[in-house]
Amino acid sequence: MSASKRKKSGLNSGSAQRASISFPPELYRTLEVIAKKKRVSLAWVVRDAAEKYLADQKPLAKGQ
C-alpha cells in the first residue's frame, strides 16, 4: 500500500486496532477481485468500505 493510502486510512498514527472478520466465500472472492483491480490489499478495501459506511451513518447518528 502506498504511503498516501496509508495516511488516508489513518494507519500512520500507530494506534490501529486489529480485527478478525469472517466473510462468506463469495463476498471474500469479490473483495479479493476488487483489491487486485485497485492494486491494494484486501484489508485496505475493507477499511475503505467501513469508512464509507460510517460516513453514510453520520446524519443518522446526529439525530439520536
Residue pairs with C-beta under 8 A, 6 or more apart in sequence:
1 40
1 41
1 44
3 12
5 40
5 44
6 12
9 44
9 47
9 48
9 51
10 16
21 46
23 31
31 42
31 45
31 46
32 42
34 45
35 41
35 42
35 44
35 45
38 44
38 45
